[in-house]
Amino acid sequence: MRDLKAYSARSVPSRSEKARRGLRLAFSLETYLHNRAATIERALAQSVPEPSGLAARLFESMRYSLLAGGKRLRPVLALASCEAVGGKPGAALGLACALEMIHTYSLIHDDLPCMDDDDLRRGRATNHKVYGDALATLAGDALLTDAFKILARSRSRAPSAAAVLEVLAELAEASGSAGMVAGQVIDIESEGKELDSSQLEHLHARKTGALFVAAVRGGARLGGASPRELGRLTAYSRALGLAFQVIDDILDCEATTEQMGKRTQKDRALGKATYPSLMGLQQSKELARDLHSRALEALEAFDHRADPLRALASFVVERNL
């Protein structure tokens, strides 16, 4: 995969070529991600207790997966969306932690023998391989539940308690039976079956896209977004979330296990519906580029404060194109 430096402020629309050249000099996605990820890592480390007492192994298992690194894309999107509408990123830090805790729980459960039965995640043994199926399941349960505690307790940094309540409700919807869990069920029950493009988009809008939308909308709400700004950022997040999944499907076909830090080539083996299986690799890449354009178009009314969102869209879509 290409070096992250290559994505600094690429493919960012602006009102003139001069402005584009200035943006390339002024904004570095690599620096932005480094700084935001460091803030997120510190907050995540404080979100789960150090192992101690009778439940020490539970905390150890939770921290094993939560602090294993990764792109931290969803929490970074929450902070960037907050900034894009003029908010301070600290206002969305609780949401950022909650998103990563929920994402981590979903990975732990996805890797279990009763689901995808994977033994490698982020370049090391999956949680259940280290701690056993039962403890891994409970660690995921705890991360999901504690995520909402972390978000609720961050209300002192939010513009209002009402804003936090709205974000809580949207995050719960995105994570549960109307969102990620529903998408996972559809994914399992669709194995070995052919889906059309609308059915596949419906699946991924829930399994993957729902948390992207919750991250962007939640960060924007906590930054004090106007209804118009919220609408534009919703369009951005929907295009980005689907693009992320399209690229993930492509990477499962083209990347190696060493590059990805997890098993690849598994979608075909499991008979999963993917974009390459539906439309082929080339058309899948064209779809990803189209979604990239849609994401950037949704940001046209925003000023330089949305540059991180623009660069993130380019990074997500171009990582294997």
C-alpha positions as CSV (number, residue, x, y, z in Angstrom):
1,M,0.0,0.0,0.0
2,R,1.1,3.5,-0.6
3,D,2.8,5.7,2.1
4,L,0.4,7.9,4.0
5,K,2.4,11.0,3.1
6,A,1.1,10.6,-0.5
7,Y,-2.4,11.4,0.8
8,S,-1.7,14.7,2.4
9,A,-4.4,17.0,1.1
10,R,-4.9,15.2,-2.2
11,S,-7.9,15.5,-4.4
12,V,-9.3,18.4,-2.4
13,P,-11.6,20.7,-4.4
14,S,-11.1,24.4,-4.0
15,R,-12.1,27.6,-5.7
16,S,-8.8,28.1,-7.5
17,E,-5.6,26.4,-8.4
18,K,-3.7,28.8,-6.2
19,A,-5.9,27.8,-3.2
20,R,-5.2,24.1,-4.0
21,R,-1.4,24.7,-4.1
22,G,-1.6,26.6,-0.8
23,L,-3.6,23.8,0.8
24,R,-1.1,21.2,-0.2
25,L,1.6,23.2,1.5
26,A,-0.5,24.0,4.6
27,F,-2.1,20.7,5.4
28,S,-0.6,17.3,6.1
29,L,-2.9,14.4,6.7
30,E,0.1,12.4,8.2
31,T,0.7,15.1,10.8
32,Y,-3.0,15.5,11.5
33,L,-3.6,11.7,12.0
34,H,-0.5,11.4,14.2
35,N,-1.7,14.2,16.5
36,R,-5.3,13.1,16.7
37,A,-4.4,9.5,17.1
38,A,-2.1,10.3,20.0
39,T,-5.0,12.1,21.7
40,I,-7.4,9.2,21.1
41,E,-4.9,6.6,22.3
42,R,-4.4,8.4,25.6
43,A,-8.1,8.7,26.1
44,L,-8.7,5.0,25.2
45,A,-6.1,3.9,27.7
46,Q,-8.0,5.7,30.4
47,S,-11.4,4.2,29.3
48,V,-10.7,0.7,30.5
49,P,-9.1,0.0,33.9
50,E,-5.7,-1.5,34.3
51,P,-6.0,-5.3,35.0
52,S,-6.6,-5.8,38.8
53,G,-8.9,-7.6,41.2
54,L,-11.0,-10.7,40.5
55,A,-12.0,-9.4,37.0
56,A,-8.4,-8.6,36.0
57,R,-8.5,-11.0,33.0
58,L,-11.6,-9.2,31.6
59,F,-9.8,-5.9,31.7
60,E,-6.7,-7.4,30.2
61,S,-8.7,-8.9,27.4
62,M,-10.5,-5.6,26.7
63,R,-7.3,-3.7,26.6
64,Y,-5.6,-6.3,24.4
65,S,-7.9,-5.6,21.5
66,L,-8.8,-1.9,22.2
67,L,-5.2,-0.8,22.5
68,A,-3.9,-2.9,19.6
69,G,-3.5,0.1,17.2
70,G,-5.3,0.4,13.9
71,K,-6.2,3.4,11.8
72,R,-8.7,4.8,14.4
73,L,-10.6,6.1,11.4
74,R,-14.0,6.4,13.0
75,P,-12.8,8.4,16.1
76,V,-10.7,10.6,13.9
77,L,-13.7,11.3,11.7
78,A,-15.7,12.3,14.8
79,L,-13.0,14.8,15.8
80,A,-12.6,16.1,12.2
81,S,-16.3,16.6,11.8
82,C,-16.5,18.5,15.0
83,E,-13.7,20.8,13.8
84,A,-15.3,21.2,10.4
85,V,-18.2,23.0,11.9
86,G,-16.1,25.2,14.2
87,G,-16.2,23.1,17.3
88,K,-13.2,22.1,19.5
89,P,-12.2,18.5,19.0
90,G,-12.3,17.9,22.8
91,A,-16.0,18.1,22.6
92,A,-16.2,14.9,20.6
93,L,-13.5,13.0,22.4
94,G,-16.0,10.9,24.4
95,L,-17.7,10.0,21.2
96,A,-14.4,9.1,19.6
97,C,-13.6,6.7,22.4
98,A,-17.1,5.2,22.3
99,L,-16.9,4.6,18.5
100,E,-13.6,2.8,18.8
101,M,-14.8,0.7,21.7
102,I,-17.9,-0.3,19.7
103,H,-15.8,-1.0,16.6
104,T,-13.4,-3.1,18.7
105,Y,-16.2,-5.1,20.2
106,S,-17.6,-5.9,16.7
107,L,-14.1,-7.1,15.6
108,I,-13.8,-9.4,18.6
109,H,-17.2,-10.9,18.0
110,D,-16.7,-11.1,14.2
111,D,-13.5,-13.1,14.8
112,L,-15.1,-15.8,17.0
113,P,-15.5,-19.4,15.7
114,C,-19.2,-19.0,15.5
115,M,-18.8,-16.0,13.1
116,D,-15.8,-15.6,10.8
117,D,-13.5,-17.9,12.8
118,D,-10.4,-15.7,12.3
119,D,-7.1,-16.2,14.1
120,L,-5.3,-12.9,13.0
121,R,-6.3,-9.3,13.6
122,R,-4.1,-6.2,13.3
123,G,-1.1,-8.5,12.8
124,R,-1.5,-10.6,16.0
125,A,-3.6,-13.4,17.4
126,T,-7.3,-12.6,17.7
127,N,-8.8,-12.1,21.2
128,H,-10.4,-15.5,21.5
129,K,-7.1,-17.2,20.5
130,V,-5.5,-15.6,23.5
131,Y,-8.3,-15.5,26.1
132,G,-10.7,-18.2,24.9
133,D,-14.2,-17.9,23.4
134,A,-16.1,-17.1,26.6
135,L,-13.8,-14.3,27.8
136,A,-13.5,-12.8,24.4
137,T,-17.3,-12.7,24.1
138,L,-17.6,-11.0,27.5
139,A,-14.8,-8.5,26.7
140,G,-16.8,-7.5,23.6
141,D,-19.9,-7.2,25.6
142,A,-18.1,-5.0,28.2
143,L,-16.6,-2.7,25.5
144,L,-20.0,-2.2,23.9
145,T,-21.7,-1.4,27.2
146,D,-19.0,0.8,28.6
147,A,-18.9,2.8,25.3
148,F,-22.2,4.4,26.2
149,K,-21.0,5.2,29.7
150,I,-17.9,7.0,28.3
151,L,-20.1,9.0,25.9
152,A,-22.7,9.9,28.5
153,R,-20.0,11.1,31.0
154,S,-18.5,13.4,28.4
155,R,-21.5,15.8,28.5
156,S,-19.5,18.5,30.3
157,R,-17.6,19.2,27.1
158,A,-20.7,19.1,24.8
159,P,-22.7,22.2,23.7
160,S,-25.7,20.8,25.6
161,A,-27.1,17.7,27.3
162,A,-29.6,17.5,24.5
163,A,-26.9,17.2,21.9
164,V,-25.3,14.3,23.9
165,L,-28.7,12.6,24.1
166,E,-29.1,12.9,20.3
167,V,-25.7,11.5,19.7
168,L,-26.3,8.6,22.1
169,A,-29.5,7.7,20.4
170,E,-27.9,7.8,16.9
171,L,-24.9,5.8,18.1
172,A,-27.2,3.1,19.6
173,E,-29.2,2.9,16.4
174,A,-26.1,2.7,14.3
175,S,-24.7,-0.1,16.5
176,G,-27.8,-2.2,17.1
177,S,-30.7,-4.0,15.3
178,A,-31.2,-1.1,12.8
179,G,-27.5,-0.8,12.0
180,M,-24.3,-2.8,12.4
181,V,-25.9,-5.9,14.0
182,A,-28.5,-6.0,11.3
183,G,-25.9,-5.7,8.7
184,Q,-23.9,-8.6,10.2
185,V,-27.0,-10.8,10.3
186,I,-27.8,-10.0,6.6
187,D,-24.1,-10.7,5.8
188,I,-24.2,-14.2,7.4
189,E,-27.6,-15.1,6.0
190,S,-26.5,-14.0,2.5
191,E,-23.5,-16.4,2.3
192,G,-23.7,-18.4,-0.8
193,K,-26.5,-16.3,-2.2
194,E,-26.4,-13.7,-5.0
195,L,-27.4,-10.2,-4.1
196,D,-28.2,-7.3,-6.5
197,S,-26.5,-3.9,-6.1
198,S,-29.3,-2.4,-4.0
199,Q,-29.3,-5.4,-1.6
200,L,-25.6,-5.2,-1.3
201,E,-25.7,-1.5,-0.6
202,H,-28.4,-2.1,2.0
203,L,-26.2,-4.7,3.7
204,H,-23.1,-2.5,3.8
205,A,-25.0,0.7,4.8
206,R,-25.7,-1.1,8.0
207,K,-22.8,-3.4,8.6
208,T,-20.1,-0.8,7.8
209,G,-21.6,2.6,6.9
210,A,-23.8,3.1,9.9
211,L,-20.9,3.7,12.3
212,F,-19.3,6.1,9.7
213,V,-22.5,8.1,9.6
214,A,-22.8,8.1,13.4
215,A,-19.1,9.3,13.7
216,V,-19.5,12.2,11.4
217,R,-23.0,13.3,12.4
218,G,-22.2,12.8,16.1
219,G,-19.0,14.9,15.8
220,A,-20.8,17.6,13.9
221,R,-23.6,17.7,16.5
222,L,-21.1,18.0,19.3
223,G,-19.4,20.8,17.4
224,G,-22.6,22.8,17.1
225,A,-23.5,22.0,13.5
226,S,-26.4,23.8,11.8
227,P,-29.1,21.6,10.2
228,R,-27.7,22.5,6.7
229,E,-24.2,21.5,7.8
230,L,-25.4,18.3,9.3
231,G,-27.2,17.4,6.1
232,R,-24.1,17.9,4.0
233,L,-21.9,16.0,6.4
234,T,-24.5,13.1,6.4
235,A,-24.2,12.9,2.6
236,Y,-20.4,12.9,2.9
237,S,-20.4,10.1,5.5
238,R,-22.8,7.9,3.6
239,A,-20.6,8.1,0.5
240,L,-17.4,7.6,2.5
241,G,-18.8,4.6,4.5
242,L,-19.8,2.8,1.3
243,A,-16.5,3.6,-0.4
244,F,-14.6,2.2,2.5
245,Q,-16.5,-1.1,2.2
246,V,-16.0,-1.2,-1.6
247,I,-12.2,-0.7,-1.1
248,D,-12.2,-3.3,1.7
249,D,-13.8,-5.8,-0.7
250,I,-11.1,-5.0,-3.3
251,L,-8.3,-5.3,-0.8
252,D,-9.6,-8.7,0.3
253,C,-9.0,-9.8,-3.3
254,E,-5.8,-8.0,-4.1
255,A,-3.8,-7.5,-0.8
256,T,-1.8,-10.0,1.2
257,T,-2.3,-11.1,4.8
258,E,0.9,-9.3,5.7
259,Q,-0.2,-6.0,4.2
260,M,-3.6,-6.1,5.9
261,G,-2.7,-7.7,9.3
262,K,-5.6,-10.1,8.9
263,R,-6.6,-13.0,6.7
264,T,-7.4,-12.0,3.1
265,Q,-9.1,-14.0,0.3
266,K,-11.7,-15.1,2.8
267,D,-14.8,-13.5,1.3
268,R,-14.7,-15.8,-1.7
269,A,-14.1,-18.9,0.4
270,L,-17.1,-18.1,2.6
271,G,-19.3,-17.3,-0.4
272,K,-19.9,-13.7,0.8
273,A,-21.5,-11.1,-1.5
274,T,-19.0,-8.4,-2.3
275,Y,-18.6,-5.7,-4.9
276,P,-15.9,-7.5,-6.9
277,S,-18.0,-10.6,-7.0
278,L,-21.0,-8.6,-8.2
279,M,-19.5,-6.2,-10.7
280,G,-15.8,-7.2,-11.0
281,L,-12.7,-5.5,-9.8
282,Q,-12.5,-2.7,-12.4
283,Q,-16.1,-1.6,-12.0
284,S,-15.7,-1.8,-8.2
285,K,-12.7,0.6,-8.4
286,E,-14.8,3.0,-10.6
287,L,-17.6,2.9,-8.1
288,A,-15.1,3.8,-5.3
289,R,-13.9,6.8,-7.4
290,D,-17.5,7.9,-7.9
291,L,-18.2,7.7,-4.2
292,H,-15.0,9.6,-3.5
293,S,-16.3,12.4,-5.8
294,R,-19.7,12.4,-4.1
295,A,-18.0,12.7,-0.7
296,L,-15.9,15.7,-1.8
297,E,-18.9,17.4,-3.5
298,A,-20.8,17.2,-0.2
299,L,-18.0,19.3,1.4
300,E,-17.8,22.0,-1.2
301,A,-19.6,24.6,1.0
302,F,-17.1,24.1,3.9
303,D,-14.0,26.1,4.4
304,H,-10.4,24.9,5.2
305,R,-11.6,23.5,8.5
306,A,-13.0,20.5,6.5
307,D,-9.6,19.8,4.9
308,P,-9.0,16.8,7.2
309,L,-12.3,15.3,6.0
310,R,-11.4,15.9,2.4
311,A,-8.0,14.3,2.8
312,L,-9.4,11.4,4.7
313,A,-11.8,10.7,1.9
314,S,-8.9,10.6,-0.5
315,F,-6.9,8.3,1.7
316,V,-9.7,5.9,2.3
317,V,-10.6,5.5,-1.4
318,E,-7.1,5.7,-3.0
319,R,-5.3,3.2,-0.7
320,N,-5.4,0.5,-3.4
321,L,-6.5,2.3,-6.6
